[in-house]
Amino acid sequence: MHAAIARRDGFCAFSHGERTAVSKVLPGDRVAYYSPREGMKDGAEIRAFTAIGVVQTGDPVETELMPGAVGWIRKCAWAETHQQADIYPLLDRFSFVKNRSHWGMHFRKSLFEVPASDFAHIAEAMGVSDSDLVSLANKG
């Protein structure tokens, strides 16, 4: 649900809208959202990457993320044509996952950097090409 709102409204937010988190990403950075389930604490399990995009120019701004929830965001251009990418087939390809049985520990952090090669695996699994991401970067 959160990824869908961000895609629809053209923004990215991390750590429930914390300013320090969104200030860590800069214009031109590529971002992907991993969704463990449909809702924040409930809903059907998804365990997939559900959005991929590029941070746009502009400073972080504070806004209402959804009714009753205010947080900090940055503009983000999201790939419109993509498929969700199940996490499990990607685990053995990620260089940052050293122990498959503990892969979830990385994703408990709302925001973390991955090597470009790992991000490329995510994009490929989502059906998004490098040229698609370059085009998104040029929107800002």
ROVEXTI-711132 format. One line per field, with one value per atom (N, C-alpha, C): residue in three letters; atom name; z, y, x. Coordinates in steps of 0.2 Angstrom, whole numbers, always signed. Each point is the difference from the previous one (the first is absolute). Example, Ala and Ser with C-alpha at 12.3 -4.5 7.8 and 13.67 -1.06 7.14 Angstrom:
<nodes>
code	[ALA; ALA; ALA; SER; SER; SER]
site	[N; CA; C; N; CA; C]
c3	[+39; +0; +0; -4; +1; +3]
c2	[-28; +6; +6; +5; +6; +5]
c1	[+66; -4; +4; -2; +4; -4]
</nodes>
This chain:
<nodes>
code	[MET; MET; MET; HIS; HIS; HIS; ALA; ALA; ALA; ALA; ALA; ALA; ILE; ILE; ILE; ALA; ALA; ALA; ARG; ARG; ARG; ARG; ARG; ARG; ASP; ASP; ASP; GLY; GLY; GLY; PHE; PHE; PHE; CYS; CYS; CYS; ALA; ALA; ALA; PHE; PHE; PHE; SER; SER; SER; HIS; HIS; HIS; GLY; GLY; GLY; GLU; GLU; GLU; ARG; ARG; ARG; THR; THR; THR; ALA; ALA; ALA; VAL; VAL; VAL; SER; SER; SER; LYS; LYS; LYS; VAL; VAL; VAL; LEU; LEU; LEU; PRO; PRO; PRO; GLY; GLY; GLY; ASP; ASP; ASP; ARG; ARG; ARG; VAL; VAL; VAL; ALA; ALA; ALA; TYR; TYR; TYR; TYR; TYR; TYR; SER; SER; SER; PRO; PRO; PRO; ARG; ARG; ARG; GLU; GLU; GLU; GLY; GLY; GLY; MET; MET; MET; LYS; LYS; LYS; ASP; ASP; ASP; GLY; GLY; GLY; ALA; ALA; ALA; GLU; GLU; GLU; ILE; ILE; ILE; ARG; ARG; ARG; ALA; ALA; ALA; PHE; PHE; PHE; THR; THR; THR; ALA; ALA; ALA; ILE; ILE; ILE; GLY; GLY; GLY; VAL; VAL; VAL; VAL; VAL; VAL; GLN; GLN; GLN; THR; THR; THR; GLY; GLY; GLY; ASP; ASP; ASP; PRO; PRO; PRO; VAL; VAL; VAL; GLU; GLU; GLU; THR; THR; THR; GLU; GLU; GLU; LEU; LEU; LEU; MET; MET; MET; PRO; PRO; PRO; GLY; GLY; GLY; ALA; ALA; ALA; VAL; VAL; VAL; GLY; GLY; GLY; TRP; TRP; TRP; ILE; ILE; ILE; ARG; ARG; ARG; LYS; LYS; LYS; CYS; CYS; CYS; ALA; ALA; ALA; TRP; TRP; TRP; ALA; ALA; ALA; GLU; GLU; GLU; THR; THR; THR; HIS; HIS; HIS; GLN; GLN; GLN; GLN; GLN; GLN; ALA; ALA; ALA; ASP; ASP; ASP; ILE; ILE; ILE; TYR; TYR; TYR; PRO; PRO; PRO; LEU; LEU; LEU; LEU; LEU; LEU; ASP; ASP; ASP; ARG; ARG; ARG; PHE; PHE; PHE; SER; SER; SER; PHE; PHE; PHE; VAL; VAL; VAL; LYS; LYS; LYS; ASN; ASN; ASN; ARG; ARG; ARG; SER; SER; SER; HIS; HIS; HIS; TRP; TRP; TRP; GLY; GLY; GLY; MET; MET; MET; HIS; HIS; HIS; PHE; PHE; PHE; ARG; ARG; ARG; LYS; LYS; LYS; SER; SER; SER; LEU; LEU; LEU; PHE; PHE; PHE; GLU; GLU; GLU; VAL; VAL; VAL; PRO; PRO; PRO; ALA; ALA; ALA; SER; SER; SER; ASP; ASP; ASP; PHE; PHE; PHE; ALA; ALA; ALA; HIS; HIS; HIS; ILE; ILE; ILE; ALA; ALA; ALA; GLU; GLU; GLU; ALA; ALA; ALA; MET; MET; MET; GLY; GLY; GLY; VAL; VAL; VAL; SER; SER; SER; ASP; ASP; ASP; SER; SER; SER; ASP; ASP; ASP; LEU; LEU; LEU; VAL; VAL; VAL; SER; SER; SER; LEU; LEU; LEU; ALA; ALA; ALA; ASN; ASN; ASN; LYS; LYS; LYS; GLY; GLY; GLY]
site	[N; CA; C; N; CA; C; N; CA; C; N; CA; C; N; CA; C; N; CA; C; N; CA; C; N; CA; C; N; CA; C; N; CA; C; N; CA; C; N; CA; C; N; CA; C; N; CA; C; N; CA; C; N; CA; C; N; CA; C; N; CA; C; N; CA; C; N; CA; C; N; CA; C; N; CA; C; N; CA; C; N; CA; C; N; CA; C; N; CA; C; N; CA; C; N; CA; C; N; CA; C; N; CA; C; N; CA; C; N; CA; C; N; CA; C; N; CA; C; N; CA; C; N; CA; C; N; CA; C; N; CA; C; N; CA; C; N; CA; C; N; CA; C; N; CA; C; N; CA; C; N; CA; C; N; CA; C; N; CA; C; N; CA; C; N; CA; C; N; CA; C; N; CA; C; N; CA; C; N; CA; C; N; CA; C; N; CA; C; N; CA; C; N; CA; C; N; CA; C; N; CA; C; N; CA; C; N; CA; C; N; CA; C; N; CA; C; N; CA; C; N; CA; C; N; CA; C; N; CA; C; N; CA; C; N; CA; C; N; CA; C; N; CA; C; N; CA; C; N; CA; C; N; CA; C; N; CA; C; N; CA; C; N; CA; C; N; CA; C; N; CA; C; N; CA; C; N; CA; C; N; CA; C; N; CA; C; N; CA; C; N; CA; C; N; CA; C; N; CA; C; N; CA; C; N; CA; C; N; CA; C; N; CA; C; N; CA; C; N; CA; C; N; CA; C; N; CA; C; N; CA; C; N; CA; C; N; CA; C; N; CA; C; N; CA; C; N; CA; C; N; CA; C; N; CA; C; N; CA; C; N; CA; C; N; CA; C; N; CA; C; N; CA; C; N; CA; C; N; CA; C; N; CA; C; N; CA; C; N; CA; C; N; CA; C; N; CA; C; N; CA; C; N; CA; C; N; CA; C; N; CA; C; N; CA; C; N; CA; C; N; CA; C; N; CA; C; N; CA; C; N; CA; C; N; CA; C; N; CA; C; N; CA; C; N; CA; C; N; CA; C; N; CA; C; N; CA; C; N; CA; C; N; CA; C; N; CA; C; N; CA; C; N; CA; C; N; CA; C; N; CA; C; N; CA; C; N; CA; C]
c3	[+0; +0; +0; +4; +1; -7; -3; -6; -6; +0; -5; +1; +6; +1; -2; +1; -2; -7; -4; -7; -3; +3; -3; +1; +6; +1; -2; -2; -3; +6; +5; +6; +2; +4; +4; +7; +5; +7; +3; +6; +3; +8; +3; +8; +2; -3; +2; -1; -5; -1; +4; +3; +4; -5; +2; -4; -1; +5; -1; -5; +0; -5; -7; -2; -6; -3; +5; -1; -3; +2; -3; -7; -3; -7; -4; -6; -3; -7; -4; -6; -5; -4; -4; +3; +7; +3; -2; -1; -2; +6; +1; +6; -2; +4; -1; +7; -1; +6; +1; +6; +1; +5; -2; +4; +3; +7; +3; -1; +1; +0; -3; -1; -3; +4; +7; +5; +4; +4; +4; +5; +3; +5; -2; -5; -1; -8; -2; -7; -2; -6; -3; -1; +1; -1; -8; -1; -7; -1; +5; -1; -7; -2; -7; +0; -5; -2; -4; +2; -3; -3; +0; -3; -1; -6; -1; -4; +2; -3; +1; -1; +1; +3; +5; +4; -5; +1; -4; +3; -3; +3; +5; +4; +5; +7; +5; +7; +3; +6; +3; +3; +0; +2; +5; +5; +4; -2; +0; -3; +4; -1; +2; -4; +2; -4; -1; +5; +0; +6; +0; +6; +6; +4; +7; +0; -6; +0; -4; +4; -3; +0; -6; +0; -6; -1; -5; -6; -6; -6; -5; -5; -6; -6; -5; -7; -2; -3; -3; -7; -5; -6; +0; +0; +1; -7; -1; -7; +0; -5; -1; -2; -4; -3; +4; +4; +4; +3; +2; +3; +7; +5; +7; -1; +4; +0; +7; +0; +5; +3; +7; +3; -1; +1; +1; -6; -6; -6; +0; +3; +0; +6; +5; +6; -2; -4; -1; -5; -3; -5; +4; +6; +3; +3; -1; +3; +8; +2; +7; +4; -3; +4; +1; +6; +1; +3; +3; +3; -2; -4; -3; +6; +5; +6; +4; -1; +4; -5; -6; -5; +2; +4; +3; +4; +3; +4; -3; -7; -4; -1; -1; -2; +6; +6; +6; +0; -3; -1; -5; +1; -5; -6; +1; -6; +1; -5; -1; -7; +0; -7; -2; -7; -2; -6; -2; -6; -6; -5; -6; -4; +1; -3; +3; +7; +3; -2; -1; -2; -7; -4; -7; +0; +5; +0; +2; +4; +2; -6; -3; -6; -6; -1; -5; +2; +6; +3; -1; +1; -1; -7; -5; -7; -2; +4; -1; -2; -6; -3; +3; -1; +2; -4; -6; -4; +3; +2; +4; +6; +4; +5; -1; -6; -2; -2; -4; -2; +6; +5; +7; +3; +0; +3; -4; -7; -4; +1; +3; +1; +5; +5; +5; -2]
c2	[-6; +6; +6; +1; +5; +2; -6; +1; +2; -2; +2; +8; +2; +7; +4; -2; +4; +0; -6; +0; +5; -1; +4; +8; +2; +7; +3; -5; +2; +3; -4; +1; -6; +1; -6; +3; -5; +1; -6; +1; -6; +1; -5; +0; +4; -2; +3; +8; +2; +8; +4; -4; +4; +4; +6; +5; -2; -3; -2; -6; -4; -6; +3; +4; +2; +5; +3; +5; -4; -7; -4; -1; +0; -2; +7; +0; +6; +0; +5; +0; -4; -4; -5; -7; -1; -6; -5; -6; -5; -3; -1; -3; -6; -5; -5; -1; -1; -2; -7; -3; -7; +0; -4; +0; -7; -1; -7; -2; +5; -2; +6; +0; +5; +6; -1; +6; +1; +5; +1; -6; -2; -6; -5; +0; -5; -1; -4; -1; -6; -2; -6; +1; -6; +1; +1; +4; +2; -3; +2; -1; +1; +6; +1; +8; +1; +7; +3; +5; +2; +7; +4; +6; +1; +4; +1; +7; +4; +7; +4; +6; +5; +6; +2; +6; +6; +5; +6; +6; +5; +6; +3; +4; +3; -2; +4; -2; -4; -3; -4; +5; -2; +4; -4; +4; -3; +0; -5; -1; -5; +0; -5; -6; -6; -6; -3; -1; -2; +3; -1; +3; -1; +5; +0; -2; -1; -1; +5; +4; +5; -3; +2; -2; +3; -1; +3; -4; +3; -4; +4; -4; +3; -2; +4; -1; -6; -5; -6; -2; -1; -3; -7; -4; -7; -3; -6; -3; -2; +1; -1; -7; -3; -7; -4; -4; -4; -6; -5; -6; +0; -3; -1; -6; +1; -5; -4; -6; -4; +0; +1; +0; -7; -5; -7; -1; +0; -1; +4; +6; +5; -1; -3; -1; -3; -5; -3; +5; +5; +4; +6; +2; +6; -1; +5; -1; +2; +4; +2; -5; -5; -5; -6; +0; -5; -7; +1; -6; +0; -5; +0; +0; -4; -1; +6; +6; +6; +6; -1; +5; +6; -2; +5; +6; -2; +6; +6; -1; +6; +4; -3; +4; +2; -1; +3; +8; +1; +8; +2; +6; +3; +2; +2; +3; -3; -3; -2; +0; +1; +0; -7; -1; -7; +2; -5; +1; +1; +3; +1; -6; -5; -7; -3; +1; -3; +4; +6; +4; -2; -1; -3; -6; -5; -6; +2; +5; +1; +3; +5; +3; -5; -5; -5; -4; -2; -4; +3; +7; +4; +2; -2; +1; +8; +3; +7; +0; +3; +0; +6; +0; +6; +6; -1; +6; +3; -4; +2; +4; -2; +4; +6; +0; +6; +5; -2; +5; +3; -4; +2; +6; -1; +4; +7; +0; +6; +4; -3; +3; +6; +0; +5; +5]
c1	[+4; -4; +4; +5; +5; +3; +3; +3; -4; -7; -5; -1; -1; -1; +6; +6; +6; +1; -2; +0; -5; -6; -5; +1; +3; +1; +7; +4; +7; +5; +0; +5; +3; +5; +3; +1; -1; +1; +3; +3; +3; -1; +1; -1; -6; -5; -7; +1; +3; +0; +6; +5; +5; +4; +1; +4; +7; +3; +7; +1; -5; +0; -1; -5; -1; +6; +3; +6; +6; +0; +6; +0; -6; +0; +0; +3; +1; -2; -2; -2; +5; -4; +4; +1; -1; +1; -6; +2; -5; -3; -6; -3; -5; -1; -5; -3; -7; -3; -2; +2; -1; -7; -4; -7; +0; +0; -1; -7; -5; -7; -4; -6; -4; -1; -1; -1; +7; +0; +6; +1; -5; +1; -5; -4; -5; -1; -5; -1; +4; -2; +4; +7; +4; +7; +1; +5; +2; +8; +4; +7; +3; -1; +3; +2; +4; +1; -6; -3; -6; +0; +6; +1; +7; +1; +7; +0; +5; +0; +6; +0; +6; -2; +4; -2; +1; -4; +0; +3; +1; +3; -5; +3; -4; +2; -2; +2; -6; +2; -6; -5; -6; -6; -4; -3; -4; -7; -4; -7; -4; -6; -5; +1; +3; +1; -7; -4; -7; -3; -7; -4; +3; +2; +3; +7; +4; +7; +4; +4; +4; +7; +4; +7; +3; +7; +4; +1; -1; +1; +5; +1; +4; -4; +0; -3; +4; -4; +3; -4; +3; -3; +1; -6; -1; -1; +3; -1; -7; -4; -7; -1; +4; -1; +5; -2; +4; -4; +3; -3; +3; -4; +3; +6; +5; +5; +1; -2; +0; +7; +1; +7; +3; -3; +3; +5; -2; +5; +6; -1; +6; +5; -2; +4; +7; +1; +6; +4; -3; +4; +3; -3; +2; +7; +4; +7; -1; -5; +0; -3; -3; -3; +5; +3; +5; -3; -5; -3; -8; -2; -7; -5; +2; -5; -1; +4; -1; +0; -3; +0; -5; -5; -5; +3; +6; +3; +2; +2; +1; -6; -5; -6; -4; +2; -3; +2; +5; +2; -4; -3; -4; +4; +6; +4; +7; +3; +7; +2; +7; +3; +2; -2; +3; +4; +5; +4; -4; +3; -4; -2; +5; -2; -6; -1; -6; -6; +1; -6; -2; +5; -1; -4; +1; -4; -7; -1; -7; -4; +4; -3; -2; +5; -1; -6; -1; -5; -7; +0; -6; -2; +5; -1; +1; +5; +2; +7; +1; +7; +4; +6; +4; -2; -1; -3; -6; -5; -6; +2; +5; +2; +4; +4; +3; -6; -5; -5; -4; -1; -3; +5; +6; +5; +0; -2; +0; -6; -5; -7; +1; +5; +1; +4]
</nodes>
